[in-house]
Amino acid sequence: MKKVYYSVKYRAFGMFSSSTVWFDNKEDAVEFSKKDYHDAPVVHRVSNPETIDKYDELVALTKPNKI
């Protein structure tokens, strides 16, 4: 099984380092990346079940409530 994930790096106002938000669909990732100080989405194609579990967890932990 192969899944596609998207990560977007961003900087919040006043932050010196960047953070990463993970998405499991392209539309949300693109919409989030349109904001100021946000990079373009990076595509991650994975097929290893352990990696899929890890990325699913990242999506759940980092996905913003409101895009």
C-alpha positions in Angstrom: 0.0 0.0 0.0 1.3 3.4 -0.9 0.2 6.7 0.7 1.0 10.3 0.0 1.6 12.9 2.7 2.4 16.6 2.6 4.5 18.7 5.0 4.6 22.5 5.2 7.3 24.4 7.1 6.3 27.7 8.6 7.4 30.4 10.9 5.1 32.0 13.4 5.5 35.7 14.2 8.5 36.2 16.5 9.8 32.6 16.1 13.5 32.1 15.3 13.1 28.5 14.1 10.5 26.9 11.8 7.9 24.3 12.6 6.4 21.6 10.4 2.7 20.7 9.9 1.7 17.4 8.2 -1.3 16.8 6.0 -2.8 13.7 4.4 -4.5 15.6 1.6 -3.1 18.1 -1.0 -5.9 20.7 -0.8 -5.4 21.4 2.9 -1.6 21.5 2.5 -1.8 24.0 -0.4 -4.4 26.2 1.4 -2.1 26.3 4.6 1.0 27.1 2.5 -0.7 30.2 1.0 -0.3 32.1 4.3 2.6 34.4 5.0 5.8 32.8 6.2 4.8 29.4 5.0 6.8 27.3 2.5 5.3 25.3 -0.4 4.1 21.8 0.5 6.6 18.9 0.2 5.3 15.6 -1.1 6.2 12.4 0.8 5.3 9.1 -0.9 5.6 6.1 1.5 4.8 2.4 1.3 6.4 1.0 4.5 3.6 0.3 7.0 5.7 1.5 9.9 6.4 4.8 8.1 2.7 5.2 7.2 1.8 4.7 10.9 4.4 7.3 11.9 3.1 9.9 9.3 -0.5 9.2 10.3 0.5 10.1 13.9 2.3 13.3 12.7 -0.8 14.3 10.8 -2.9 13.9 13.9 -0.4 15.7 16.2 0.4 18.7 14.0 -2.6 19.4 11.8 -4.0 22.8 12.6 -7.6 23.1 13.7 -8.4 25.9 11.4 -6.7 26.4 8.0 
